[in-house]
């Protein structure tokens, strides 16, 4: 039996999972939509990973979770390590691209930039308070234009005169976009303009004041959009590398972190069958009214969090 | 109410002016909700939390509100808050120090006379000095607390001592009481066994006066870091910025290579402080501000220069009236991981 490691990345929009062996080869991988139900998504994910995985020659000895639902999902799958997505992405990318200097990352709700020197992250920035220029914005605009978000990149490449779209804020961008549609701009030009807007928004907000040095790796769901990749290449004047597993990098990072940490606990695919429930409790023992999240497995409380003082607790 | 200074103000008011002081309830989500409901939406968060706190103080039976002056828009906040509270129908006396902040002693005395027309100058001076001393003690102990509590062998030892001291200050009525509790806390602090790895991380926190000092407003940022095993430094407090401030001009001279002009309220001090942390080889700097804070937004480009010149990572945090710390936790954890991985490579 050889050892394998499971990494799960549950983001706002998509849920990613990989099983990796000691040689850092991907044995199984899956990418599905979270659809506002992280628990359901993870159970589905595990169900999809199971048939791809060779349980006869490998066993999963450690599990890492990351992404905005990392804690919840970590409790459910019995993770050996729960890490924030910034570290997971940095670790994943620097493992596969040891020479990388800049990591650009655009996901569903957040975007970040990580600067790397000698294989370690030395500086990072992440969007705060505002989700402008992320995957969620592109999805909603694709819907408005009546196309699939996956087709956007290809369509954008056919444009010769990308439309100028105000990029400062998604609300402004959206009204500007509607205005340009009604004026009669061609669809491909508008789509190319949107890709440019995402890039200029990213560089002006997340990337502000950061020195972007090649080699550059671009990842996260939006890196699958070739139009945005092209817009980055033109804006920065450098080649942009996109890994074929770029959308899985957080999950890969989580698997690598699970491998590196010493904690071991065999993963059980039976999680797929178990019944999990969460309940939000308003503590009410003082006027802070902490929102406490309680997680139950088959009716029994297994974990809770959100309490902020000694008076409170799940009850 | 700001940070941990409520007890010092209470001491001066009660002992110096012989009038009762209503200890405002500790700020909670309700405070922010109340404040936000009656505030203009885009105003900075300290406006909302202080307004909420004023309402809670009035509910608790206060009949007079004392509002501080400030060097940024804060100077105008009192006036606006008074009007909002009057529109809501509250009856109260409002003493806005901005109206008396002329630098002349006799104008300050006018404000004091409104609180108590028959006050005794000697009594007020004595209580004033003792209250200031109390604030200095709080600052000193708080600074020791955050630098060390992440390394205590027995979890909670520092908090126990510090909480006891703060509780005692809430009811202290004499100089002797202040001094003996302070000595007791200091001795107790130095007796707490520590287990501190030699390569532990040191982080300097700078930023906007209110949010950086008030642990409720910054979602317990310092405690969060300390709990991860970080030595947390913060220069900004009443002792350093107000009582022993070396002056705008003096500090500006020391950062001339970064900015030609004086930068305003806390900006000059924060730039100087960031550079000081960088020169002393700290592992990282965290810059804290509430959304829309102009002076602190102004210093961000300078901080970026300091970050690249001294090769020190700077994390920028913007707070609004949110009360969930999940997003903050993600950023802090990542910053911690980064500093640690970085440290391993540098050495």
Contacts between the chains, C-beta under 8 A, distances in Angstrom:
chain1	res1	chain2	res2	distance
A	68	B	326	7.4
A	68	B	330	7.5
A	83	B	333	7.6
A	83	B	337	7.6
A	84	B	329	7.6
A	84	B	330	4.6
A	84	B	331	7.9
A	84	B	333	4.4
A	84	B	334	4.8
A	84	B	337	7.4
A	85	B	330	6.9
A	85	B	334	7.9
A	86	B	330	6.9
A	86	B	331	7.5
A	86	B	333	7.9
A	86	B	334	3.4
A	86	B	337	7.7
A	86	B	338	7.8
A	87	B	333	7.0
A	87	B	334	5.3
A	87	B	337	4.2
A	87	B	338	7.4
A	90	B	337	7.9
A	90	B	338	7.3
A	117	B	345	7.9
A	118	B	345	5.5
A	119	B	345	7.2
A	120	B	338	7.6
A	120	B	341	4.4
A	120	B	342	5.5
A	120	B	344	7.5
A	120	B	345	4.9
A	121	B	337	7.8
A	121	B	338	4.6
A	121	B	341	6.4
A	121	B	342	7.2
A	122	B	311	7.6
A	122	B	313	6.3
A	122	B	338	7.1
A	122	B	342	5.5
A	123	B	307	7.1
A	123	B	313	4.8
A	123	B	314	7.7
A	123	B	338	7.6
A	124	B	313	7.8
A	124	B	334	6.4
A	124	B	335	7.6
A	124	B	338	6.3
A	125	B	316	7.3
A	126	B	330	7.8
A	126	B	331	6.0
A	126	B	334	7.7
A	128	B	316	7.8
A	128	B	317	7.3
A	128	B	318	5.0
A	128	B	327	7.6
A	128	B	331	8.0
A	129	B	291	6.4
A	129	B	318	5.9
A	129	B	320	6.1
A	209	B	300	7.6
A	209	B	301	6.8
A	209	B	304	4.1
A	211	B	308	6.9
A	286	B	28	6.6
A	287	B	25	7.4
A	287	B	28	4.5
A	287	B	29	7.2
A	287	B	30	4.4
A	288	B	28	3.9
A	288	B	29	5.1
A	288	B	30	7.4
A	289	B	28	7.6
A	289	B	29	5.8
A	289	B	30	7.4
A	308	B	220	7.9
